[in-house]
Amino acid sequence: MDNGDKSWMYLLRWTDEYIRGVNDFLDKVFERASQGNEILCPCKKCINHYWHYRNMVEDHLVVNGFVDGYTKWVFHGEGFSSRNAPHESNDDEDSNMCDDIDGLLHDTFRNVEGEAEQEEQMRETISEDAKRFFRLLEEGKQELYPGCETFTKLSFTIRLYVFKSLHGLSNVAFSDMLELLKEAFPFVQLPESFNKARNMIKYLGFHYEKIYACPNDCMLFWKDNAKADNCSICGASRWKVVDASLTNTSSKIPGKVLRYFPLKPRLQRIFMCPETAIAMRWHANERPNDGNMRHPADGEAWKDFDSLHLDFSRDPRNIRLGLSSDGFNPFRTMSISHSTWPVMSMNYTLSPWICMKLEYIMLSMIIPGPSSPGNDIDVYLQPLIEELKKLWETGIETYDAETKQTFQMRAALLWTVSDFPALAMLSGWSTKGRMACPTCNYDTCSRYLKHSHKMCYLGHRRFLPLDHPSRKDKKSFDGNEEYRPAATPLSGVEVFEELLEFNNVFGKGKKTTG
């Protein structure tokens, strides 16, 4: 859809011209609305994530304005390219409509292009990455149909994949759509099914690893245990019992599957765009040092970490990460007791206006249900922890598109963000019972209420200033004055020493005895 001049989008939102522009925009969008009387709202708060009726969208656009940079209305009929491009003339827009597949392949396989160019005649001797590069290069040069100048086979497949993701098409629906396109246009070069389309583009980074897990959360069938059929702790089979006649491993159904999204390629991809590569250095080059808290770099944790690890902090492109996890019911109904746990990584090195944007929060893994992993979450975190350790100790060679140089990128996990129950899972400290406070630890003031069968936690007045009047208020509290100083949290060294001899056995299954 083309709405001509869009300069009205930058006018004051209470002007007649802006309101006329909004109404004209809504008229044209609702003419082709695919969801009946609702469209994705492009205001700054909804950012094309939520469906609303026309009157609600109009109110949002007048009150909040359009999401920044949304001059190419990709969610409302103008295609999928240049979503965040700055406002340009129509000539510039037309010249940027073609997908830069060569640039995409160049960024993804930068480390193998030289090898590929030099040894094209000896493909059997080059690396697997170079072979994938050749395969994608051939797909990227193959015309969608004879004489097509807009799409190649690879670029059109990527567009279809994006379409599938945006509109929530199932894998079967995607395959059926491919069959319909090939039936209507037999001369078009398209993959035969969803699986073949996925295999074509998975090497661009749109993939995840499936790691089988013990149904009782005891262990992962991973690395040395990748080919085992039974859990080494509880003896449970890794396969579901469906039919005893199924003896072929490829036909068996796993009991639990952890879906893991590798972190390294996604961190590398951040530096493939010059704009985000610049944003990664905002905290060092552009952040005002006026004492105000506007970014994690202004906090004590960041500063203390930098003082302890000078070699890491010397390069501002090294990444500080946060980790968050919580359970949810994927079936959209509370009548089903099911809990799936996504684990997400946040890149706090980015500038403050994008570091918490949805598109920059990275899904690291999906821990399957139906029940919460509890303390056994450590079993599932193993692949992520291993990757984080490598990123911390040695790093990974990464190309910076802004400086056009390669550097050794490292990453460190500084924070976890969670509610109190998830804190117990991630830290191992019980957040219920007599010592539920992770700050007061063994000095937690708790009392059991025998009639309500609940724990009551007191002693919070000790965190007030010494001269605070509430410290002497007997009547409002437990009848005593409070003179104790605030509790001192356990240090990392103290926690490490206490757990040095601790041997944890994971899993909910019945343990075998040797």
Number of C-alpha atoms within 10 A of each C-alpha: 15 12 13 7 10 16 11 16 18 10 14 13 18 10 11 12 14 21 19 12 17 21 14 12 17 18 12 15 20 17 10 13 15 11 11 10 12 18 23 19 25 24 23 16 15 18 15 18 15 14 16 17 14 19 10 12 22 20 13 19 22 17 13 15 21 23 17 13 13 21 19 24 20 16 19 23 14 15 15 16 16 19 15 14 14 13 14 11 9 11 8 10 16 9 8 13 13 15 18 12 18 13 12 13 18 16 19 21 18 16 16 18 18 11 15 20 11 10 14 14 10 9 14 10 11 16 13 12 17 23 17 16 22 18 12 21 16 14 19 20 15 17 20 22 16 10 7 11 10 12 19 23 20 25 22 18 23 19 16 16 17 13 15 15 11 11 8 11 14 12 13 12 13 20 19 15 16 20 17 12 15 16 11 10 12 12 12 16 20 21 19 13 16 20 13 13 20 16 12 18 18 12 16 17 13 11 15 14 12 14 18 19 26 28 24 22 23 25 23 24 20 15 9 8 13 12 9 13 15 15 21 16 19 21 16 18 18 23 18 13 12 9 8 6 6 12 9 7 10 7 8 15 14 17 16 22 21 19 19 21 21 19 17 19 14 14 18 18 18 20 24 21 14 15 12 19 20 18 22 23 19 19 22 16 11 10 15 13 11 7 8 9 11 15 18 17 18 17 13 10 12 15 13 10 14 15 11 10 10 10 9 19 18 10 15 16 25 21 23 20 17 16 19 19 23 18 18 15 16 13 12 8 9 10 8 11 11 17 19 18 21 17 19 18 21 24 21 24 23 25 21 17 10 15 18 14 10 11 8 16 16 18 18 23 25 18 25 21 20 14 13 19 22 17 19 21 20 19 17 24 17 14 19 16 13 11 15 19 15 15 21 18 11 12 19 18 14 22 23 22 19 14 11 11 9 12 15 14 24 25 25 19 19 14 15 18 16 15 11 13 14 21 19 18 21 20 13 14 16 18 18 12 14 18 18 20 20 17 14 17 18 13 14 18 16 16 13 13 10 8 6 7 8 11 15 12 16 13 16 14 20 17 13 15 12 16 9 12 9 17 20 17 15 12 10 9 15 11 10 12 14 19 12 13 12 16 15 10 12 14 8 9 8 11 10 12 10 10 10 9 8 9 7 9 11 19 21 15 16 11 14 9 6 3
